[in-house]
C-alpha cells in the first residue's frame, strides 16, 4: 500500500507543476523549494520504505524529469 501512496504523491507533484504553469507561476521554482525542504529535513533518506511520501531527493529528480512537460504550459504574464 505504501508504494501506491508514493506514486500518488508523485502524480500530485506533476499535476501541481502543470497547474502552477497554467496559472502563470514558473514551475522551475519548485526545485529550490524542495531543495530547501531537503536541507531542513537533514536529507534523511533512510525511511522512504515506510513512508507514504517519496524522499526529497526522489521528488526533486522526478520534478526535474517532468519539467519539460510542465514548461509547455508556462507563459510569462
N, C-alpha and C positions, 0 to 999 in steps of 0.2 A: 504494500500500500504506500509506503514512503517514497519509493522512486516515482510512483504515479503523481504524488503531490509535488515533487520537484519538477516533473515535466510540466505540470500545470503552472507552476511559478515561472518557468522559462517562457511558456506561452504568454503569460500575463506581461512579462517584460517586453516581449516582441510587440504585443498589441499596444502597450503603453508607449513604445517608441513611435509607432505609426500615429497614434493619437496626438502625441507631442508635435510631431511633424505637421500634421494636418492643421493643428491649432496655431502653427507659426512659431513654435519653440524649436530650437536647434537640438535634435536628438543626440548630437555629439556631447552635449553637456551631461548626459547620463554616465559617461565613462568616468569623469573626475569625481562625480558623486559616489559611485561605487568604489573607487579607489580610496576616497576618504573613509567610507564605511569600513573598508578592509583595514585601514590603519587604526581606526577607532576600536575595532574588534580584536586587534592584535594579530590578525591574519591567521587565526587558528583554523586549520582545515581538517583537524582530526575527527570531527564529529559529524561530517556530512552523511555518513552511513545511517545514522539515526535521526537525521534532521528532515523536516518537511520542506526546507528551503535549500537551494544549492549554495555552496560556499561562495564567498565574494569573488574569488578569482575565476571560478567557473562562470559566474554571472557576467563578469567583465569580458571574458573570452567570447561568450555567446552574444553579448551586445555588440562587440566589435565585428563578429562574423555577420550579424544581421544588419549592420549599419548601412551598407549599400542599398538594401531594400528600403529601409526607413527613409533614407535621403531622397528617394524618388518622390516622396510625398511632401518634402520640405520646400517651402517657398518663403524666402525672406519677405517680411511685410514692409 
